[in-house]
Amino acid sequence: MDGQGITADPELQQFIETESQKQRFQQLVHQMTEVCWEKCMDKPGPKLDSRTEMCFVNCVERFIDTSQFILNRLEQTQRSRGSFSETMSD
């Protein structure tokens, strides 16, 4: 039983993909929190001062921008490899 030729249930595949996306999102939030906390938080207190709050806002925005840039670059790379592979197979 090597599992070849067996197709998984589409609903199960969708569930697994959704759960994987949730996990990736949680990892991203964790990374962002860790990076921005270390960068912006000098000393914990009962409330954030405006400088610390702006630091967090800027840090999160840059983290999101960077993540989006990387995703776009990876998509471009995959598309160019895909079109290159298709050209080579013709």
Sequence and secondary structure as in RCSB ss.txt:
>XXXX:A:sequence
MDGQGITADPELQQFIETESQKQRFQQLVHQMTEVCWEKCMDKPGPKLDSRTEMCFVNCVERFIDTSQFILNRLE
QTQRSRGSFSETMSD
>XXXX:A:secstr
   TT    HHHHHHHHHHHHHHHHHHHHHHHHHHHHHHH SS  SS  HHHHHHHHHHHHHHHHHHHHHHHHHH
HHHHHHHHHHHHHH 
